[in-house]
Amino acid sequence: MVGFLLDLEGTLVKDKSYTPIPEALEFTKILDERGIPWIVATNNSTEKPRRLIEILREKGFNVNEKKLLSPSLLASNFLKREGVRSIYFMGTEKIKEFFKEEGFEVRDDHNVDAVVVGRDREINYGKLKTATSALVVNGAKLFSFHMNRLILDPDGLVGPSVGAIATALSYAANKPVISFGKPSKEYFERAFELLGISDPQKVYMVSDDPFTDLAEGKKVTGFKTVFVLSGKYKDTAILEEVTPELRPDYVFNHIGECIKLI
């Protein structure tokens, strides 16, 4: 039996409005009817996992805590394993609250053990300065919810995503960045556990991100990759930037065409 790791924004839903891509509702319904395992494999860094499940259920997706994997669910273990107690967080108030609930001290200055980069729509020079000072002056470690380059906004334009900001901070501080989400080995190991499948050749990763999710994911796991044109990129020209051997195994207009794989 095969299984599916389904990216969220640009694949299952249009953007942060969480408006479903019509074919996505039908496809996931078919998977459920046929008993084919699937999970939402998202790099979402703006909503608490429980709330994200509620939103997706309200939109019509049959999702529960065993069918969604987000970086937030791995972040706490990552940080505690590294001995982190205090953080400077760049992101939403909802995720900041999540970290407080997990027992971390969330500060607004540079005197912290770690800088954690999430999706911050109000990023400015002051925040970047505080983060850089924490890394350089205070010797803090650098973590990122994921390493995505771009994010598609509701207005149809794209902006720098979490990975772009984390990479800038890494360059400025000359420090490595550790990612909680895709394409980390830990993320995909947990994703395979949730699917109940260990053979990567029986797993399809479906996404609108040919870099972080597909190329890097294939490098880490060896799974099959499916690039959909329903998100950040509307044609296949972007694939010229991907190393040939890591280009997607399939290219579809939208997730509904994945019916061909089952």
Order of alpha helices (4+ residues) and beta strands (2+ residues): beta-alpha-beta-alpha-beta-alpha-beta-alpha-beta-beta-alpha-beta-beta-beta-alpha-beta-alpha-beta-alpha-beta-beta
